Amino acid sequence: MPPSWFARPAATAAADLIGCRLLVDGVGGIIVEAEAYDQSDPASHSFSGPTRRNASMFGPAGHAYVYRSYGLHWCMNIVCEVGSAVLVRALAPTVGLDQMAARRRTTAPRLLCSGPGRVCQALAITGAHDGWPIDRAPFHLSGREGPVMVVSGPRIGITRGAQTPWRFLLAGSRFASRPLSPS
């Protein structure tokens, strides 16, 4: 997918990423959960403007924005319009299961990539990937192989802007980090 594919509102891109395949050095799976953030969103890292940490969010579309969450876990976003990005929250693991299991120290498929920190650990994504173009090695992102049903709801793991329905999931996926809350 070319970087120009991401040069649009993050919520639109997030919904369209569900069902796409993400690989890093040949390891990965199908994106089953993603969240959108933009500069007008109080939950976004870009809300207060550019900083050293969020510089990639103000760079070119189709590049990775990787940051450390709570000093513990790496999280990967894909930059969309300036100041906006899509957080990759969960994958259905399909390729390189042995490598993911070794990196995550578990063989339970559900626990390999069900959460943004787990995705990065399983795919060996670190801060060194921040700013890298998503259409070049080690990344490989390909479109959906068929139709998918996407559902949306409030984002999770945040306090500000949590009710914004910019969390997108592959309907019925057991690999999502958490099911949608009943409305």
KEKE-3310 file (N, C-alpha, C; in steps of 0.2 Angstrom, whole numbers, plus 5000, padded with zeros to 4 digits):
npx = (5004:5003:5011:5003:4990:4987:4986:4974:4959:4962:4952:4945:4955:4959:4947:4948:4959:4957:4957:4967:4984:4998:5015:5031:5047:5043:5035:5019:5002:4984:4976:4966:4961:4961:4964:4960:4967:4968:4974:4965:4960:4959:4965:4975:4993:4997:4990:4994:5003:5018:5032:5048:5045:5033:5036:5036:5022:5019:5025:5028:5014:5010:5020:5029:5024:5031:5031:5035:5025:5020:5033:5035:5030:5032:5023:5014:5010:5002:5006:4994:4985:4993:4998:4990:4986:4985:4983:4989:4981:4979:4982:4977:4987:4996:5008:5024:5023:5030:5041:5035:5030:5041:5046:5036:5035:5025:5014:5001:4989:4980:4986:4997:4996:4987:4984:4992:5005:5009:5008:5019:5030:5029:5031:5044:5045:5052:5057:5067:5061:5053:5047:5050:5046:5031:5029:5040:5054:5058:5044:5029:5014:4998:4983:4966:4960:4947:4930:4926:4918:4917:4917:4913:4918:4919:4936:4949:4959:4962:4959:4955:4944:4939:4926:4925:4920:4931:4938:4941:4936:4938:4923:4918:4931:4942:4954:4955:4960:4951:4934:4921:4912:4895:4882)
npy = (4994:5011:5026:5037:5031:5033:5046:5054:5056:5049:5041:5035:5029:5020:5011:5006:4998:4987:4970:4970:4964:4964:4963:4961:4960:4947:4942:4941:4946:4947:4963:4966:4975:4992:5009:5026:5043:5060:5077:5086:5079:5077:5065:5062:5061:5071:5082:5094:5099:5098:5089:5082:5068:5065:5068:5061:5060:5072:5071:5063:5055:5037:5033:5025:5028:5026:5023:5023:5016:5021:5019:5005:4997:4996:5004:5004:5015:5021:5034:5046:5059:5075:5076:5066:5048:5030:5018:5002:4990:4976:4960:4946:4932:4925:4922:4916:4911:4903:4912:4923:4917:4914:4927:4932:4924:4914:4902:4903:4907:4917:4926:4932:4943:4952:4966:4983:4983:4970:4967:4974:4968:4955:4956:4962:4976:4991:5007:5010:5009:5020:5033:5026:5022:5014:5006:5000:4988:4984:4982:4975:4979:4974:4974:4970:4953:4949:4953:4961:4962:4977:4984:4997:5007:5015:5020:5012:5011:5025:5041:5054:5059:5047:5042:5044:5036:5029:5017:5002:4986:4969:4961:4949:4944:4934:4938:4951:4965:4967:4964:4974:4985:4982:4992)
npz = (5000:4995:5002:5000:5001:5015:5017:5022:5032:5049:5055:5044:5037:5048:5049:5036:5037:5044:5042:5033:5029:5039:5040:5047:5044:5038:5048:5055:5054:5051:5052:5065:5074:5077:5081:5079:5079:5080:5077:5083:5093:5110:5116:5108:5104:5097:5100:5107:5099:5089:5096:5101:5104:5097:5084:5072:5069:5063:5051:5035:5027:5029:5036:5050:5067:5081:5098:5116:5128:5144:5148:5146:5135:5118:5105:5090:5077:5062:5052:5046:5039:5042:5059:5063:5066:5065:5077:5078:5086:5087:5080:5070:5072:5059:5052:5055:5068:5077:5079:5085:5096:5103:5105:5113:5123:5125:5119:5117:5105:5105:5114:5108:5099:5104:5108:5108:5113:5114:5100:5095:5102:5098:5084:5084:5084:5088:5095:5086:5074:5072:5062:5050:5033:5029:5018:5014:5017:5034:5034:5027:5020:5015:5006:5010:5008:5004:5007:5023:5039:5048:5064:5076:5090:5106:5111:5120:5135:5137:5145:5141:5129:5127:5123:5110:5095:5088:5088:5079:5074:5068:5065:5077:5079:5088:5092:5095:5107:5117:5119:5111:5121:5127:5120)
capx = (5000:5008:5010:4997:4984:4986:4985:4967:4957:4964:4947:4944:4961:4958:4942:4950:4965:4954:4957:4974:4989:5004:5021:5038:5052:5040:5031:5014:4995:4979:4975:4959:4959:4965:4961:4962:4969:4970:4977:4959:4958:4963:4968:4981:4999:4998:4985:4997:5008:5024:5037:5052:5042:5028:5038:5034:5015:5019:5029:5024:5009:5012:5026:5027:5025:5032:5033:5035:5019:5021:5040:5036:5029:5032:5016:5015:5005:5004:5004:4989:4985:4997:4995:4985:4989:4981:4987:4988:4980:4979:4982:4976:4993:4996:5014:5030:5020:5036:5045:5031:5029:5048:5047:5031:5036:5019:5012:4994:4989:4976:4990:5003:4996:4980:4986:4997:5012:5010:5009:5026:5034:5028:5034:5050:5045:5055:5058:5071:5057:5050:5048:5051:5040:5027:5029:5047:5057:5055:5037:5025:5007:4994:4976:4961:4959:4940:4926:4926:4913:4920:4912:4917:4915:4924:4943:4951:4966:4963:4955:4952:4941:4938:4920:4925:4920:4936:4941:4938:4937:4935:4918:4919:4938:4944:4961:4955:4963:4945:4928:4917:4907:4888:4880)
capy = (5000:5016:5031:5041:5028:5035:5054:5055:5056:5043:5036:5032:5024:5014:5007:5002:4994:4981:4965:4970:4960:4968:4959:4964:4954:4941:4939:4945:4943:4951:4968:4965:4980:4998:5015:5033:5049:5066:5083:5089:5074:5077:5059:5061:5064:5077:5088:5100:5101:5094:5088:5077:5062:5064:5071:5057:5061:5078:5069:5061:5049:5031:5031:5023:5032:5021:5027:5019:5017:5020:5016:4998:4994:4999:5004:5007:5019:5023:5041:5048:5066:5078:5076:5060:5042:5024:5014:4995:4987:4969:4956:4938:4930:4920:4920:4917:4910:4901:4918:4927:4914:4915:4934:4934:4918:4911:4898:4904:4911:4923:4931:4934:4950:4955:4973:4986:4981:4963:4967:4976:4963:4949:4958:4965:4983:4995:5014:5011:5009:5026:5037:5022:5021:5007:5003:4997:4983:4977:4982:4974:4979:4972:4975:4964:4948:4949:4958:4960:4966:4981:4987:5002:5009:5019:5018:5010:5013:5032:5044:5060:5057:5039:5040:5045:5029:5028:5010:4998:4979:4964:4958:4942:4941:4932:4941:4958:4965:4967:4965:4980:4985:4983:4999)
capz = (5000:4995:5008:4998:5004:5021:5017:5023:5039:5052:5056:5038:5036:5053:5047:5030:5038:5047:5037:5029:5032:5041:5041:5049:5042:5036:5053:5057:5053:5049:5057:5068:5079:5076:5084:5076:5083:5076:5081:5087:5098:5117:5118:5103:5106:5093:5102:5109:5094:5088:5101:5099:5104:5092:5077:5066:5067:5059:5045:5029:5028:5027:5040:5057:5073:5087:5105:5122:5132:5151:5149:5146:5129:5111:5102:5083:5073:5055:5051:5041:5038:5047:5066:5064:5065:5067:5082:5077:5092:5087:5074:5071:5070:5054:5049:5060:5074:5081:5081:5089:5103:5107:5108:5118:5128:5126:5113:5116:5099:5107:5118:5104:5096:5106:5112:5105:5116:5112:5093:5094:5105:5093:5078:5086:5083:5093:5094:5080:5068:5072:5056:5044:5028:5030:5011:5013:5022:5035:5034:5022:5022:5009:5007:5011:5003:5003:5011:5030:5043:5053:5069:5079:5097:5110:5112:5127:5138:5138:5149:5137:5122:5126:5120:5102:5092:5083:5089:5074:5075:5064:5069:5079:5080:5095:5093:5098:5114:5121:5114:5111:5127:5124:5120)
cpx = (5004:5006:5004:4990:4982:4985:4978:4965:4959:4958:4945:4949:4960:4953:4944:4956:4963:4954:4963:4979:4996:5010:5027:5043:5049:5036:5025:5007:4991:4977:4967:4956:4964:4961:4964:4963:4971:4971:4971:4957:4962:4966:4975:4987:5001:4994:4988:5002:5014:5029:5042:5049:5037:5030:5036:5026:5014:5023:5025:5019:5012:5019:5024:5029:5025:5034:5032:5029:5021:5028:5041:5035:5029:5025:5017:5009:5007:5001:4999:4990:4990:4994:4990:4988:4984:4986:4985:4987:4980:4979:4980:4983:4993:5003:5020:5027:5026:5040:5041:5030:5036:5048:5042:5031:5029:5017:5004:4992:4985:4980:4996:5002:4990:4982:4991:5004:5014:5012:5017:5031:5034:5032:5041:5051:5047:5055:5063:5067:5053:5052:5049:5045:5037:5027:5036:5049:5059:5048:5034:5017:5003:4987:4972:4961:4952:4936:4926:4920:4917:4915:4917:4914:4920:4931:4944:4958:4967:4958:4951:4950:4940:4931:4920:4925:4925:4941:4937:4940:4934:4930:4919:4926:4939:4951:4961:4957:4957:4939:4925:4912:4900:4886:4873)
cpy = (5006:5021:5035:5038:5031:5043:5056:5055:5049:5038:5032:5027:5018:5009:5002:4997:4987:4975:4965:4966:4964:4962:4963:4959:4948:4938:4944:4942:4948:4956:4967:4970:4986:5004:5021:5038:5054:5072:5087:5085:5075:5071:5058:5064:5070:5083:5094:5102:5097:5094:5083:5070:5060:5067:5068:5058:5067:5077:5066:5055:5043:5029:5029:5028:5027:5025:5021:5021:5016:5017:5009:4995:4998:4999:5007:5010:5020:5030:5042:5055:5069:5079:5070:5053:5036:5020:5007:4992:4979:4966:4949:4935:4924:4918:4921:4915:4907:4907:4922:4924:4914:4922:4935:4929:4915:4907:4899:4909:4918:4929:4934:4941:4954:4961:4976:4984:4974:4963:4969:4971:4957:4950:4961:4972:4987:5003:5015:5011:5016:5030:5033:5022:5014:5003:5000:4992:4987:4976:4979:4974:4978:4973:4969:4959:4946:4953:4956:4964:4970:4984:4992:5004:5013:5016:5016:5012:5020:5035:5050:5057:5050:5037:5041:5038:5028:5021:5005:4991:4975:4961:4951:4940:4940:4935:4948:4959:4965:4968:4972:4980:4986:4990:5000)
cpz = (5000:5000:5006:5000:5011:5022:5017:5030:5043:5053:5050:5037:5041:5051:5041:5031:5041:5041:5033:5033:5033:5043:5043:5048:5041:5042:5054:5056:5050:5054:5059:5072:5078:5079:5080:5081:5078:5080:5085:5092:5105:5119:5113:5106:5102:5095:5104:5105:5094:5094:5098:5099:5099:5085:5071:5064:5063:5052:5040:5031:5026:5031:5047:5062:5079:5093:5110:5126:5140:5152:5148:5139:5123:5108:5095:5080:5066:5054:5045:5039:5043:5054:5067:5063:5067:5071:5080:5084:5093:5080:5075:5068:5064:5051:5054:5067:5079:5084:5086:5096:5107:5110:5113:5124:5130:5119:5112:5110:5101:5111:5114:5102:5098:5111:5108:5107:5114:5104:5092:5097:5100:5087:5078:5083:5089:5091:5088:5074:5067:5066:5049:5039:5029:5023:5009:5018:5028:5035:5027:5024:5015:5011:5008:5006:5001:5008:5019:5033:5048:5058:5073:5086:5100:5111:5119:5129:5138:5142:5145:5131:5121:5123:5112:5099:5087:5085:5084:5075:5069:5068:5071:5080:5087:5097:5095:5105:5119:5117:5115:5117:5124:5125:5124)
residu = (MET:PRO:PRO:SER:TRP:PHE:ALA:ARG:PRO:ALA:ALA:THR:ALA:ALA:ALA:ASP:LEU:ILE:GLY:CYS:ARG:LEU:LEU:VAL:ASP:GLY:VAL:GLY:GLY:ILE:ILE:VAL:GLU:ALA:GLU:ALA:TYR:ASP:GLN:SER:ASP:PRO:ALA:SER:HIS:SER:PHE:SER:GLY:PRO:THR:ARG:ARG:ASN:ALA:SER:MET:PHE:GLY:PRO:ALA:GLY:HIS:ALA:TYR:VAL:TYR:ARG:SER:TYR:GLY:LEU:HIS:TRP:CYS:MET:ASN:ILE:VAL:CYS:GLU:VAL:GLY:SER:ALA:VAL:LEU:VAL:ARG:ALA:LEU:ALA:PRO:THR:VAL:GLY:LEU:ASP:GLN:MET:ALA:ALA:ARG:ARG:ARG:THR:THR:ALA:PRO:ARG:LEU:LEU:CYS:SER:GLY:PRO:GLY:ARG:VAL:CYS:GLN:ALA:LEU:ALA:ILE:THR:GLY:ALA:HIS:ASP:GLY:TRP:PRO:ILE:ASP:ARG:ALA:PRO:PHE:HIS:LEU:SER:GLY:ARG:GLU:GLY:PRO:VAL:MET:VAL:VAL:SER:GLY:PRO:ARG:ILE:GLY:ILE:THR:ARG:GLY:ALA:GLN:THR:PRO:TRP:ARG:PHE:LEU:LEU:ALA:GLY:SER:ARG:PHE:ALA:SER:ARG:PRO:LEU:SER:PRO:SER)
# end
